[in-house]
Amino acid sequence: MGTDLRSGLRFAPPRVEIERRSDGAMILRSPLKLRGHARAVGEWLERWAREAPDRTFLAERRDGAWRKLSYREALALARRAAQGLLDRRLDASRPLVILSDNSIDHALLALGAMHVGVPVAPVSPAYSLMSKDFAKLKAIFGLLRPGLVWTSDPEKFAPALAAVGANSTSIAELLAAEATARVEAAFERIGPSTVAKILFTSGSTGVPKGVINTQRMLTVNQEQYALVWPFLEDRPQVLVDWLPWNHTFGGNNNFGMMLRNGGTLHIDAGKPAPGLVETSARNLKEIPPTIYFNVPRGFDLLLPFLEKDAELRANFFRKLDLMVYAGAALPQNLWERMQQLALAELGRRIPLISAWGSTETAPMATGVHYAVDRAGIIGLPVPGCEIKLVPAGGKLEARVKGPNVTPGYYGRDDLTKAAFDEEGYYRIGDALKFADPKKPELGFAFDGRIAEDFKLSTGTWVHVGATRVKLIAAGDPLIQDAVITGHERSEVGALVFLNAAAVKAKGLDSAGVCEQLRAAMKKLASETGAGTSTHPVRALVMAEPPSIDANEITDKGYINQRAVLERRALLVEKLHAESPASEVIVATP
């Protein structure tokens, strides 16, 4: 087993097998063989309730203090929740819907449902609390026809519940009865193909798709982690985490990693947003994590607190082995700032790495398990998971096959059929490239979404993902996000969403913002060269933030490029008009 020499962590050595086909396609596999996996998630909970019964599994802040739940207590309460669900006749055809943020109660109900073969569908609270028309929530309830709904706050969710004609059952009712032999019998009937969860992803159409997550997907994916990150078993891991459980990153990856390895998960009520990131900083000042996960926006907002607060910085790095970003590309400047903090605090770098996958892949399909010296590397195929690369539009389209891949979409055979190619590989829609074509063992770099890239009128391809990341970095910290434009036009443009807090902190008016954005675009042009496809030369600042009802943004803050372009088509026309309006920022060399 290899080691990252700079951190001392035990990593699997970086190796890959490549099968090259005559049509230019490639199949990449790990030479490591996938070993056995748990039959069901519940076996993990039973193991740690037996081997480390008093170790804290879950903790959440209540009235200023941490409420802690041991593995023994978690198993007992999850079994009671399972009994409550069985008493209400829930089964594989009558799933449990959870409308709630992360909490201990949320975890107990989800674990209880999965323990007895009841699919659990945690639904984004944004569909209930941020939406105005509840269209996505109605679509989800129409598809699932749930047997029971639970929310931690029926009053707050009352309008959403009324919109779908549902009532919430209280946690006290569901935990009222002692577990009987029926719970044990139901648990024994669970197999690897039993549906554990239905996780919803809206994609580019705005219509939620229910991704079937089987017990096998969840348990296999954590075994894949254990093979490439064997250090996970060296000591009990401690995580402080805000990532929502209605998404695969927080709910499968992070929650599952703590449960599989007997770790402790501190539920962070903060979020990567002004006014909420302060909660995350407070929690990290109290609880030193051994591993830390976040999205790039989360690192961006947390960094100023780490840079200014010596006590927070010392506690954050005190026991930290590894930092992981995923969900979007991390700008290189953020990667470097985090490493500067680690060097200042510890005298050495800490691995800041990534992985790649989707809700449909449980989520990890590739992962970094070796030293990297920059952002953007997403690693190598994990054991048992094959990556097929197919030439497409000057890029390599990635497709995935393995036991961690979904069997399909709940109640939508049409979507399932379209999602897989003739060999059974899932069409994930992303493009990958080798970090170093001469050294494939250094892994892949993310190369954008196939569906987002477009051609200029000159026939030159614009690679949207890379262009967007470079623009955000050049405009740091003013640009919160951007949508790249220019399809079949002569030049690249950008619809820009500002970071309001940064604009306020700098005391900029609209003219000052325009000047700084123009300077950022000129700087980017000088760095990327003369090619008109590599950087935007026009920009338009958006007065209206991205809309969740219009599917322009997810509740984790990810921009939907296609939806923004369609909804703001008139603004795109204004941006690219032959005689630009005064509010269009033009950056000519």
Steps between C-alpha positions, in 0.01 A plus 500: 500500500636841403538813707471871434845596628404858577213402731581150622155378398463149367379521140474229237774535234386685183457235233267455208437244228403631154325308224526692171246433226528545126229769495702722733305410812681391818396295802684581823499279810677477833725195542377476861228241539179590676453293814183399682255759624226521760162357404329816620577834665341366818787252541737793555277641774471160668877450482591821677219469752668169588870598474494864618159544664583814698683685222314807377351442157299821452506839668299816442485831678188555709461825698873563482612155616575188299241223517689174450373159396710186543502207260308289752233767538482558124434133427231472767319813381536411131338163574214676679458729198495192278223352714302822469526488123399134481202569728386757244528245218794659320687271264699507174200647314414763765817702566577741781539865400707729722461878468767628735853621541761266650431397860528202732129432458540512122784246523306265729199488269715446191698223671179344629342499155806349332519239778169345398499552123299822485650741244572841649474812286656806665377797299677833479345744750544768235215345301277571799646818650657693212261404223195712432300257285604165656516356148796271571352379827172418327683307230692300762188410700318407180779261410557345844152488654665472842366291785609756760646851522716637779630849560679644801287815487139443382413867551782629280422239233120543526454681163704233320314215673168660406613537139551123470211399725719338765529494877815449705526221757692597813826337606348421840227292337748314283729417795220407740508122462777256591648309208353152455609189314341648188789749479761225513311291244472795261871577543594142414298520176704794370741423218759701307237590235250634754427868439650703785436854382343703223705815451370776278702689243334754274755496220461759229127458438368607839295181539633307801639155425494239775832317497470149644774436757527135599658357812778362278579844358545649846699217655720435195591867465633514855707184439644672194598791724658266756715341229642828365497686834600226749589769756125527570534187713807619691304700755137604556433794270341824620297709259332841534269520203218713363448327163130410465391138519254543213812511279736211436811690618375556854248218535692211340864600486552675832234340718582157359873546558449575868259210546708244309817588695353562843563874489329795663293747297434844647202645316587855399196728473706752303503538124725668242307825504556836672342490845517119516868428439562659840325198656739266322797704622371483858457122482846449351646717774365248754532166318829413327421281196725223374354530150319795343266507200356804327395645167723771348258773607527372857880522497475847348281632782684320780846617395473859633404365844796262502734776386389749767428277803813333640304292752267366230791429268693310769203284592403433140843365408584338837386146411430543129626231261322589179288765329267409214306715255243372253185599319674766292847608395713670766675813371877469530528814711278344769711182495816705550353710783394188691847353458660824620294474819606137552864593449475789743324291764671161463814566300378266226225461247191287560353308207221709346355264246185408312293216364245476221163342445130575528181404678479210256843363605446503880700741451871419458615363163853642506707622792838653576718277718841652441675834534387777263643848465200683359122515492292332232630142521218252564702181523482149361223240470426340835512120531213324324397812308579533128527832317443500126634802311338566163629768256234772463539851358872516566458371855473167676149428622500290819265209567489285813427135582526320832311370805482856634292615198122542526267251332293795380242764580199436721185462292667624181608214276536747213765700684675182610526370144640829371757522781700191400689415183488172310762346731326602821724798584326792667520819293600747769531793257846616612823521305831394652860540391828359625684728741814392314440291184850351535429389858143365519563385857477869602130478429234711337412866504140609458446642151150645521149386419458365147158663467625844610785544251423682178660633181555859397400610150862436404453129577725518806388312810446689826559285806254649743616342826862609470408847377256554787754397767768727352263797489390453863863475609596812302212693656552370852330592731243704306365221280293244686407310184472543126328348199702492179332612177586522131338202326542551122617858559836655428622543857456368852293685758391450860193563711649589838350450846676719754613417851295769676700477822828558316358795307379656825831434678689677222254791499449477123223667304384366163769692313769363731371145453509542121857626509620212715322242284645656186847484654444135597399408145802678354725321744345167406548577128867572555546176694315270260633643174344644191253216438149645495351177635694495827367806680194729500535845349153617600314475829165605640430518872177331606266709712285200589659206686459151353153353563452159659142477366629558148765231559781754454669392823496207741470533876876435524567801279586330170408700192306327222660650189231386258208620712655845551564540126144402412332717763720802433513473122418871457794595721726277291381686191575833670845374601594405144326785313707658223473835678520406870293687757678713756461235774688240293862479616729469200863407554693566184876436494 
